[in-house]
Amino acid sequence: MEFPKYLLGDNSDYPSAVFVIHTVFPRFIINLENDEVEWLEDFDSQDQEELESETENFIREASAFYDREIERYEDD
């Protein structure tokens, strides 16, 4: 099965949080309530350096995905 690059998630244990799941490398889940990122990969030191420089882009893309999805829900 092929997944989209981003998925939305929520959980009643965290009622004010909205999660965006990034399904391709590097996989992560971001909580948009506080921008906390949980990486689902193990990284070596070389990957870690690249990740630190790209994290801001990942957060920006995840936020843009969320905004687009909400707009689509509101348009319906």
C-alpha positions as CSV (number, residue, x, y, z in Angstrom):
1,M,0.0,0.0,0.0
2,E,1.3,3.5,-0.8
3,F,0.7,6.2,1.7
4,P,0.5,10.0,1.1
5,K,3.6,11.9,2.1
6,Y,1.6,13.6,5.0
7,L,-1.3,12.3,7.1
8,L,-3.4,14.1,9.8
9,G,-3.9,12.5,13.2
10,D,-5.6,13.3,16.5
11,N,-6.1,11.5,19.8
12,S,-8.7,12.2,22.5
13,D,-5.9,11.9,25.1
14,Y,-4.5,15.1,23.7
15,P,-7.7,17.1,22.9
16,S,-6.0,20.3,21.8
17,A,-3.2,18.7,19.7
18,V,-3.2,18.1,16.0
19,F,-0.6,15.7,14.7
20,V,0.9,15.6,11.2
21,I,2.6,12.4,10.2
22,H,5.4,12.5,7.6
23,T,5.5,9.0,6.0
24,V,8.7,9.1,3.9
25,F,12.3,9.3,5.1
26,P,12.9,10.9,7.4
27,R,9.6,9.8,9.0
28,F,8.4,11.9,11.9
29,I,5.3,13.1,13.8
30,I,4.9,16.7,14.6
31,N,2.5,18.1,17.2
32,L,1.3,21.4,15.7
33,E,0.1,22.6,19.1
34,N,3.7,23.0,20.3
35,D,5.8,22.1,17.2
36,E,7.3,19.1,19.1
37,V,8.8,16.6,16.6
38,E,9.2,12.9,17.3
39,W,11.5,11.2,14.8
40,L,10.6,7.6,13.8
41,E,14.1,6.9,12.4
42,D,17.5,6.2,13.9
43,F,20.2,8.6,12.7
44,D,23.9,8.5,12.5
45,S,26.0,11.6,13.1
46,Q,26.1,12.5,9.4
47,D,22.3,12.2,9.1
48,Q,21.9,14.3,12.3
49,E,23.7,17.3,10.8
50,E,21.5,17.2,7.6
51,L,18.4,16.8,9.7
52,E,19.1,19.8,11.8
53,S,19.4,22.0,8.7
54,E,16.2,20.5,7.2
55,T,14.0,20.4,10.3
56,E,12.6,24.0,9.7
57,N,11.6,23.0,6.2
58,F,9.8,19.9,7.4
59,I,7.9,21.9,10.0
60,R,6.9,24.5,7.4
61,E,5.8,21.8,5.0
62,A,3.7,20.0,7.7
63,S,2.1,23.3,8.7
64,A,1.3,24.1,5.1
65,F,-0.2,20.7,4.6
66,Y,-2.4,21.1,7.7
67,D,-3.6,24.6,6.5
68,R,-4.4,23.2,3.1
69,E,-6.4,20.3,4.6
70,I,-8.4,22.6,6.9
71,E,-9.2,24.9,4.0
72,R,-10.6,22.0,2.0
73,Y,-12.7,20.9,5.0
74,E,-14.1,24.4,5.4
75,D,-14.9,24.6,1.6
76,D,-17.1,21.5,1.8
